[in-house]
Amino acid sequence: MKILTVVRQVPDAESSLRAANDSIDLSNTQLVMDTMDEYGVEQALRLREAGIGIEVIALAVGRASNEEMLRNALALGADRAIHVKTDVVLDPVALSGVVAKIAMAEGVELVLCGGRQTDWDSEALGAAVAERLAWPQLTWTTELVLKDGALTGRHDVDEGSEGFTVSLPSVVTTQQGLNEPRFPTLPNLMKARKKELRTEALETYGVTPMVRVVKTEIQSRERRHEITVVGDDPAGAAARLVGILRTELKVVA
């Protein structure tokens, strides 16, 4: 059995971003695996470690820097990796076309991906992949067990949580609460250099963006100020307030 786990490279939450020429400049930004996708990689490894004959394939679509992230996935325990290299920014629906075609070509029975992609702030990828493959989809999964060709577990719903059972092949989206991702060890980082990492061109899959990005900007959050002026003299309190607005907040001429 083969599991395809999709990983996305996004800016680290602690990194600062800079806008330049209507786009985001990531040249000095630390890039990491999307946290939601980390749970997918970990769950694929746990299903394999449960004693089932499974090959775990990590997939990334994007710029050359994704190779480092894929090497990290291999160090965590993925058996091999596929990098569809492109500088073109693909929206989730367009990306699903690549994922679905690779899943079919590789004979995959389970696709795992993050429930919400940080870069697009979207939940569309899993649903679009499932639609293209005509497979059932399970979202916001918090428990996942594979036995006798069927998946059982639990996932979040509006009313709380519910159990499920679904046959393979399937698409599953992952989230916090499903597991606790492991960290790669130094020996495994070294071993990852010898594992297969296949590079392909986006043009191979005939996929083009469905959404055209025309401008990107960063919106800064304005500082909020709370002012309390205490005093028995209304005129004096008003004068002090005007002084604060003029000298500190620069909002009164």
Secondary structure, DSSP 8 states (H G I E B T S, - for coil): -EEEEE--EEE-TTS--EEETTEEE-TTS-EEE-HHHHHHHHHHHHHHHTT---EEEEEEEESTTHHHHHHHHHHHT-SEEEEEE-SS---HHHHHHHHHHHHHHHT-SEEEEESSBTTTTBSHHHHHHHHHHT--EEEEEEEEEEETTEEEEEEEETTEEEEEEEESSEEEEE-TTS-------HHHHHHHTTS-EEEEEGGGGT---SS--------------------S-HHHHHHHHHHHHHHTS----
